[in-house]
């Protein structure tokens, strides 16, 4: 008897990949918007609750809560390469640049400084439940 192996539908796989890439691009755009407006609420629906990427939302909340000043640095997404593992999981390898960011007290005294990075790499684990992709994990790579 012949063995039948299910292979993913290429059309569905391409659609899943495009939607995953869109999520990553949207996430980076929302990070820039959050820094600019001190409002991270657009980021929350893009990740699962226990994602380490939520620390960025906490940083933006701190900026607002403590009335810190920032130079409104920006993330510059250079490339996104998505590999769909199956209809529920994918990995996105991302290369980006980020401007230097300095957080200052309202008096102008610097309290935290993050250096500019060019060609920074991150790996994002993506999950898909009932509908859209969401970020489950984000880790910087050397």
Secondary structure as the mmCIF struct_conf table of DSSP 4:
data_model
#
loop_
_struct_conf.conf_type_id
_struct_conf.id
_struct_conf.beg_label_comp_id
_struct_conf.beg_label_asym_id
_struct_conf.beg_label_seq_id
_struct_conf.end_label_comp_id
_struct_conf.end_label_asym_id
_struct_conf.end_label_seq_id
HELX_LH_PP_P HELX_LH_PP_P1 UNK A 2 UNK A 4
HELX_RH_AL_P HELX_RH_AL_P1 UNK A 10 UNK A 37
TURN_TY1_P TURN_TY1_P1 UNK A 38 UNK A 38
HELX_RH_AL_P HELX_RH_AL_P2 UNK A 41 UNK A 44
TURN_TY1_P TURN_TY1_P2 UNK A 45 UNK A 46
STRN STRN1 UNK A 47 UNK A 47
TURN_TY1_P TURN_TY1_P3 UNK A 49 UNK A 50
TURN_TY1_P TURN_TY1_P4 UNK A 52 UNK A 53
HELX_RH_AL_P HELX_RH_AL_P3 UNK A 54 UNK A 65
TURN_TY1_P TURN_TY1_P5 UNK A 66 UNK A 67
STRN STRN2 UNK A 69 UNK A 70
STRN STRN3 UNK A 75 UNK A 86
TURN_TY1_P TURN_TY1_P6 UNK A 87 UNK A 88
STRN STRN4 UNK A 89 UNK A 98
STRN STRN5 UNK A 101 UNK A 104
TURN_TY1_P TURN_TY1_P7 UNK A 106 UNK A 107
BEND BEND1 UNK A 108 UNK A 108
STRN STRN6 UNK A 110 UNK A 114
STRN STRN7 UNK A 117 UNK A 128
BEND BEND2 UNK A 129 UNK A 132
STRN STRN8 UNK A 133 UNK A 141
#
